[in-house]
């Protein structure tokens, strides 16, 4: 069993619930990310994706709509959740991201981009990737969209 905390993107950028869609889009671009947990104070209340922000901007005024109008319910998992269980949950929920929570604290995010990195890591031979505890999948060089 591999815990999700070994594969997640740690300490993801967040966005407040009252931020405009246009502002959130700028935050995503600056962070080279595709997902942002939405918070009300310190409490996780949702998640927005690049796709949901594009959709909101296309169907409304991105300078007037807030992320509350574009967010979805987050898939939440604990740091010790097995990666295969997280992947199953994301597939079942048709979600492209899971927010990793330690109690009420956001500690990471696991996205389909992270899952592809894990798949690439698992598809390499042991000689190429080293032992699991010596070379973690996060050592795979991130691409231009490093935070899924």
Secondary structure, 3 states (H helix, E strand, C coil): CCEHHHCCEECCCEEECCCEHHHHHHHHHHHCECEEEEEECCEEEEEEEHHHHHHHHHCCCCCCCEHHHHCECCCEECCCCEHHHHHHHHHHHCCCEEEEEECCEEEEEEEHHHHHHHHHHHHCCHHHHCCCCCCCHHHCCCCCCCEC
